[in-house]
Amino acid sequence: MMPLSNPLQWCLLVGATLLFTALFMVAGLPGATLLGPMAAAILLGVRGASIELPKRFSWLAQALTGGVVARSMDVTILHDVALHWFPMLMALSTMLAGAVLVGWLLERSGRFPGGTALWGTMPGAAPAMIAMAGDFGGDPRFVAVMQYLRVIVVVVLASLVCHFLLGGVPVPIAVPGTVPAPSASVASTLALVAVALAGGWAGTVTRLPAGPLLGPILLGGTLNMTGLVVLDSPSWLIAVAFTIIGWTTGLRFRRELLRDLVASVPLMLLSTFGLVAMSLGSAWLLVTLTGKDALTAYLATSPGGLDSVTVVALGSAADVPFILTLQTLRLFGTILMSVLLVRFLRRR
């Protein structure tokens, strides 16, 4: 255990966050404001840190991220679905089929409790997968590590892909037309915060999958597409939301959990890279059938969490609305596939 008081641990976390974020920004990695906090939190978590963020902070961060994403949504998202519905359907089917295949192969290895591997390899909706695993005989600890280990690997790989596809040119956190500029007006900032809170509340009470994130996206996106409100926010507010997401994910990796599961980590990593490899096939399909650039196609099919992939996309030159559309469709597809898996397991 880390023999330090909680205030000192928080100071170390903040200091390490600033250091890692600065290093990643100097290196020109998109998503530095997510990767920096995540790296710092993992470092402290495995060293036995006792600190954790209250759940309401994670909720707020997801809601604000949803509001920021809604800022980038316009009528082109409907145009993408209408124009590219078949390639999107093909890519979505490929991603979900690949996840089930990888999960089945892990089940066959005999290294995981029954049903655990399938829940762990489903792309996205990690809290729902963890809960379902616990209800149907799986080991939620394994599922949690598989889900969040994949998120971290996918975020790092996605950031590196952005870096190299963009020719090593540093990319600022704000991308014109997606993330608002620091000069956001007070009224537009308040509008975004209001939409984030209202949408997050609505998404939570209606039990929408990833409700705190998708609620503001749906509400803010609708308002933004109709032109009823102007959503904007200063970059520091976005950085705060991304920092909370990074800390929340990284602090889950405690030493005692990793020690119990260390023998299974190689297989978990292998499954993660297998899912990433399959996502490359889906990305190639999108590039071929839609003409989208390789970066957009890769991020749209990347098997990470919706919020983390969105963070990386917001810090790149990719087509954020298109990525958001396919990632959201995949999230709902994952939930639907999980319901089918539940029914199948009940019959066994």
C-alpha positions as CSV (number, residue, x, y, z in Angstrom):
1,M,0.0,0.0,0.0
2,M,1.0,3.5,-0.6
3,P,1.9,5.0,2.9
4,L,0.8,8.5,2.1
5,S,-2.2,10.6,3.2
6,N,-5.0,11.1,0.7
7,P,-4.2,14.8,0.2
8,L,-0.6,13.9,-0.7
9,Q,-1.8,11.2,-3.1
10,W,-4.1,13.8,-4.8
11,C,-1.1,16.1,-5.1
12,L,1.0,13.3,-6.6
13,L,-1.8,12.5,-9.0
14,V,-2.2,16.1,-10.2
15,G,1.5,16.5,-10.5
16,A,2.0,13.3,-12.5
17,T,-1.0,14.2,-14.7
18,L,0.5,17.6,-15.6
19,L,3.8,15.9,-16.3
20,F,2.4,13.1,-18.5
21,T,0.0,15.5,-20.3
22,A,2.8,17.9,-21.1
23,L,5.0,15.1,-22.4
24,F,2.2,13.7,-24.6
25,M,1.4,17.1,-25.9
26,V,5.1,17.8,-26.8
27,A,5.1,14.4,-28.5
28,G,2.1,15.6,-30.6
29,L,-0.2,12.8,-29.4
30,P,-3.9,13.5,-29.9
31,G,-5.9,12.8,-26.8
32,A,-3.1,13.9,-24.5
33,T,-5.6,15.4,-22.0
34,L,-7.0,11.9,-21.6
35,L,-3.8,9.8,-21.9
36,G,-1.9,12.0,-19.4
37,P,-4.4,11.6,-16.5
38,M,-4.9,8.0,-17.4
39,A,-1.2,7.2,-17.3
40,A,-0.8,9.0,-14.0
41,A,-3.8,7.3,-12.4
42,I,-2.5,3.8,-13.5
43,L,0.9,4.6,-12.0
44,L,-0.6,5.5,-8.6
45,G,-3.3,2.8,-8.7
46,V,-0.8,-0.1,-9.1
47,R,1.3,1.4,-6.4
48,G,-1.5,1.1,-3.9
49,A,-3.2,4.5,-4.0
50,S,-6.3,4.6,-1.8
51,I,-8.0,7.6,-3.5
52,E,-10.9,7.4,-5.9
53,L,-13.3,9.8,-7.5
54,P,-16.9,9.9,-6.4
55,K,-19.3,8.5,-9.0
56,R,-20.9,11.9,-9.5
57,F,-17.7,13.2,-11.0
58,S,-17.6,10.5,-13.5
59,W,-21.2,11.2,-14.3
60,L,-20.5,14.9,-14.8
61,A,-17.5,14.2,-17.0
62,Q,-19.5,12.0,-19.3
63,A,-22.3,14.5,-19.4
64,L,-20.0,17.3,-20.3
65,T,-18.3,15.2,-22.9
66,G,-21.7,14.4,-24.4
67,G,-22.4,18.1,-24.6
68,V,-19.1,18.8,-26.3
69,V,-19.8,16.0,-28.8
70,A,-23.3,17.4,-29.4
71,R,-21.7,20.7,-30.5
72,S,-20.2,18.9,-33.5
73,M,-23.5,17.3,-34.6
74,D,-25.4,18.7,-37.5
75,V,-27.6,17.5,-40.3
76,T,-24.6,15.8,-41.9
77,I,-25.0,12.9,-39.4
78,L,-28.4,12.1,-40.9
79,H,-26.9,12.4,-44.4
80,D,-24.2,9.9,-43.4
81,V,-26.7,7.3,-42.3
82,A,-28.9,7.8,-45.4
83,L,-25.9,7.8,-47.7
84,H,-23.8,5.1,-46.1
85,W,-26.3,2.8,-44.3
86,F,-25.2,-0.4,-46.0
87,P,-21.4,0.1,-45.4
88,M,-22.2,1.1,-41.8
89,L,-24.4,-2.0,-41.3
90,M,-21.6,-4.2,-42.8
91,A,-19.0,-2.7,-40.5
92,L,-21.2,-2.9,-37.5
93,S,-22.0,-6.6,-38.2
94,T,-18.3,-7.4,-38.7
95,M,-17.3,-5.7,-35.4
96,L,-19.9,-7.5,-33.3
97,A,-19.3,-10.9,-35.0
98,G,-15.6,-10.4,-34.4
99,A,-16.2,-9.8,-30.7
100,V,-18.3,-12.9,-30.3
101,L,-15.7,-15.0,-32.2
102,V,-12.8,-13.8,-30.0
103,G,-14.9,-14.3,-26.9
104,W,-15.8,-17.8,-28.0
105,L,-12.1,-18.7,-28.6
106,L,-11.2,-17.4,-25.1
107,E,-14.0,-19.5,-23.6
108,R,-12.5,-22.6,-25.4
109,S,-9.1,-21.9,-23.8
110,G,-10.5,-22.9,-20.4
111,R,-8.7,-20.0,-18.7
112,F,-11.8,-18.1,-17.7
113,P,-15.0,-18.9,-15.8
114,G,-17.9,-19.8,-18.0
115,G,-19.4,-16.8,-19.8
116,T,-16.8,-14.4,-18.6
117,A,-14.8,-14.1,-21.8
118,L,-17.9,-13.3,-23.9
119,W,-18.8,-10.4,-21.6
120,G,-15.3,-9.2,-21.5
121,T,-14.8,-9.0,-25.3
122,M,-18.1,-7.2,-26.1
123,P,-17.0,-3.8,-27.4
124,G,-18.4,-1.0,-25.3
125,A,-21.0,-0.6,-22.5
126,A,-18.5,-1.9,-19.9
127,P,-20.7,-1.3,-16.8
128,A,-23.6,-3.2,-18.4
129,M,-21.3,-6.1,-19.4
130,I,-19.8,-6.3,-15.8
131,A,-23.3,-6.4,-14.3
132,M,-24.5,-9.0,-16.7
133,A,-21.5,-11.2,-16.1
134,G,-22.2,-11.1,-12.3
135,D,-25.9,-12.0,-12.9
136,F,-25.2,-15.0,-15.2
137,G,-22.3,-16.9,-13.6
138,G,-19.3,-15.0,-15.0
139,D,-16.6,-13.4,-12.9
140,P,-17.1,-9.6,-13.0
141,R,-13.5,-9.0,-11.9
142,F,-12.2,-10.6,-15.1
143,V,-14.8,-8.7,-17.2
144,A,-13.8,-5.4,-15.6
145,V,-10.1,-5.9,-16.3
146,M,-10.8,-7.1,-19.8
147,Q,-13.0,-4.2,-20.6
148,Y,-10.9,-1.4,-19.1
149,L,-7.6,-2.9,-20.3
150,R,-9.0,-2.9,-23.8
151,V,-10.1,0.7,-23.4
152,I,-6.6,1.8,-22.4
153,V,-4.9,-0.2,-25.2
154,V,-7.3,1.1,-27.8
155,V,-6.9,4.7,-26.7
156,V,-3.1,4.4,-26.8
157,L,-3.2,2.8,-30.3
158,A,-5.8,5.2,-31.6
159,S,-3.7,8.1,-30.4
160,L,-0.6,6.7,-32.1
161,V,-2.5,6.0,-35.3
162,C,-3.7,9.6,-35.3
163,H,-0.1,10.8,-34.7
164,F,1.4,8.8,-37.6
165,L,-1.5,9.3,-40.1
166,L,-1.2,13.1,-39.4
167,G,2.5,13.0,-40.3
168,G,3.7,13.7,-36.7
169,V,2.3,17.2,-36.7
170,P,1.1,18.1,-33.2
171,V,-2.6,18.4,-33.0
172,P,-4.2,20.9,-30.6
173,I,-7.0,19.8,-28.3
174,A,-9.4,22.0,-30.2
175,V,-10.3,21.2,-33.8
176,P,-12.1,23.8,-35.8
177,G,-15.7,22.9,-36.3
178,T,-15.7,20.3,-33.5
179,V,-14.3,21.5,-30.2
180,P,-15.2,25.1,-29.3
181,A,-12.5,27.7,-29.0
182,P,-11.4,29.2,-25.7
183,S,-13.3,32.4,-26.5
184,A,-16.7,30.8,-26.0
185,S,-19.4,33.2,-24.8
186,V,-20.9,32.9,-21.4
187,A,-24.3,32.3,-22.8
188,S,-23.2,29.4,-25.1
189,T,-21.1,27.9,-22.3
190,L,-24.1,27.9,-19.9
191,A,-26.3,26.5,-22.7
192,L,-23.8,23.6,-23.1
193,V,-23.6,22.9,-19.4
194,A,-27.5,23.1,-19.1
195,V,-27.8,20.6,-22.0
196,A,-25.2,18.3,-20.4
197,L,-26.9,18.2,-17.0
198,A,-30.5,17.9,-18.4
199,G,-29.5,15.3,-21.0
200,G,-27.4,13.3,-18.5
201,W,-30.3,13.3,-16.0
202,A,-32.8,12.2,-18.7
203,G,-30.4,9.5,-20.0
204,T,-29.9,8.2,-16.5
205,V,-33.5,8.1,-15.3
206,T,-34.6,6.4,-18.6
207,R,-31.8,3.9,-18.3
208,L,-30.5,4.7,-21.7
209,P,-27.2,2.7,-22.4
210,A,-24.4,5.0,-21.4
211,G,-27.1,7.4,-20.4
212,P,-24.9,10.2,-18.9
213,L,-23.1,10.4,-22.2
214,L,-25.7,9.6,-24.8
215,G,-28.5,11.7,-23.1
216,P,-26.7,15.0,-23.7
217,I,-25.6,13.8,-27.2
218,L,-29.2,13.1,-28.2
219,L,-30.6,16.2,-26.6
220,G,-27.8,18.6,-27.6
221,G,-27.5,17.2,-31.0
222,T,-31.2,17.6,-31.7
223,L,-31.1,21.2,-30.5
224,N,-27.9,22.0,-32.4
225,M,-29.2,20.5,-35.6
226,T,-32.4,22.5,-35.4
227,G,-30.5,25.7,-34.6
228,L,-32.5,26.4,-31.4
229,V,-29.4,26.9,-29.3
230,V,-25.7,27.6,-29.7
231,L,-23.5,25.2,-27.8
232,D,-19.9,26.2,-26.9
233,S,-17.4,25.9,-24.1
234,P,-13.9,27.0,-23.1
235,S,-11.2,24.5,-23.7
236,W,-10.3,24.3,-20.0
237,L,-13.8,22.9,-19.2
238,I,-13.3,20.2,-21.8
239,A,-9.8,19.4,-20.4
240,V,-11.4,19.0,-16.9
241,A,-14.0,16.5,-18.2
242,F,-11.3,14.5,-20.1
243,T,-9.1,14.5,-17.0
244,I,-11.9,13.0,-14.8
245,I,-12.5,10.3,-17.4
246,G,-8.8,9.4,-17.5
247,W,-8.5,9.3,-13.7
248,T,-11.6,7.2,-13.3
249,T,-10.4,4.6,-15.8
250,G,-6.8,4.5,-14.6
251,L,-7.5,4.2,-10.9
252,R,-9.4,1.0,-11.5
253,F,-6.1,-0.8,-12.0
254,R,-5.2,-1.6,-8.4
255,R,-2.2,-3.9,-7.5
256,E,-4.3,-6.5,-5.8
257,L,-6.6,-6.9,-8.7
258,L,-3.8,-7.1,-11.2
259,R,-2.0,-9.6,-9.0
260,D,-5.0,-12.0,-9.0
261,L,-5.4,-11.7,-12.7
262,V,-1.9,-11.4,-14.0
263,A,-1.8,-15.0,-15.3
264,S,-4.7,-14.1,-17.7
265,V,-3.4,-10.7,-18.9
266,P,-1.5,-12.2,-21.9
267,L,-4.7,-13.8,-23.2
268,M,-6.6,-10.6,-22.5
269,L,-4.1,-8.6,-24.4
270,L,-4.1,-11.1,-27.2
271,S,-7.9,-10.8,-27.5
272,T,-7.7,-7.0,-27.5
273,F,-5.2,-7.0,-30.3
274,G,-7.4,-9.6,-32.1
275,L,-10.3,-7.2,-31.8
276,V,-8.2,-4.3,-33.1
277,A,-7.0,-6.4,-36.0
278,M,-10.6,-7.2,-36.9
279,S,-11.6,-3.6,-36.6
280,L,-8.9,-2.8,-39.2
281,G,-10.9,-5.1,-41.6
282,S,-14.0,-3.1,-40.8
283,A,-12.1,0.1,-41.4
284,W,-10.8,-1.1,-44.7
285,L,-14.4,-1.9,-45.6
286,L,-15.6,1.6,-44.8
287,V,-12.7,3.2,-46.7
288,T,-13.5,1.1,-49.8
289,L,-17.3,1.5,-49.7
290,T,-17.6,5.1,-48.5
291,G,-14.4,6.9,-49.5
292,K,-13.8,8.1,-46.0
293,D,-10.2,8.7,-44.9
294,A,-8.3,6.0,-43.1
295,L,-8.2,7.8,-39.8
296,T,-11.9,8.4,-39.7
297,A,-12.6,4.8,-40.6
298,Y,-10.2,3.4,-38.0
299,L,-11.6,5.5,-35.1
300,A,-15.2,4.7,-36.2
301,T,-14.5,1.0,-35.9
302,S,-12.1,1.1,-33.0
303,P,-13.3,-1.3,-30.2
304,G,-12.8,1.1,-27.3
305,G,-15.4,2.9,-25.1
306,L,-17.6,5.5,-26.8
307,D,-16.3,8.3,-24.5
308,S,-12.6,7.5,-24.8
309,V,-12.7,7.1,-28.6
310,T,-14.7,10.3,-28.8
311,V,-12.0,12.1,-26.8
312,V,-9.3,11.0,-29.2
313,A,-11.4,11.9,-32.3
314,L,-12.1,15.3,-30.9
315,G,-8.3,15.9,-30.8
316,S,-7.7,14.8,-34.4
317,A,-8.6,15.9,-37.9
318,A,-11.1,13.1,-38.3
319,D,-14.8,13.3,-39.2
320,V,-16.2,13.4,-35.7
321,P,-20.0,13.1,-36.6
322,F,-19.4,10.0,-38.7
323,I,-17.3,8.4,-36.0
324,L,-19.9,9.3,-33.4
325,T,-22.7,7.8,-35.6
326,L,-21.0,4.4,-36.0
327,Q,-19.7,4.2,-32.4
328,T,-23.2,5.0,-31.1
329,L,-24.8,2.4,-33.4
330,R,-22.2,-0.1,-32.2
331,L,-23.0,0.7,-28.6
332,F,-26.7,-0.1,-29.1
333,G,-25.7,-3.2,-31.1
334,T,-23.6,-4.4,-28.2
335,I,-26.5,-4.1,-25.8
336,L,-28.8,-6.0,-28.2
337,M,-26.2,-8.7,-28.7
338,S,-25.8,-9.0,-24.9
339,V,-29.5,-9.5,-24.5
340,L,-29.3,-12.3,-27.1
341,L,-26.4,-13.8,-25.2
342,V,-28.3,-13.7,-21.9
343,R,-31.2,-15.6,-23.5
344,F,-28.8,-18.2,-24.9
345,L,-27.1,-18.7,-21.6
346,R,-30.4,-19.1,-19.8
347,R,-31.2,-22.0,-22.1
348,R,-27.9,-23.8,-21.3
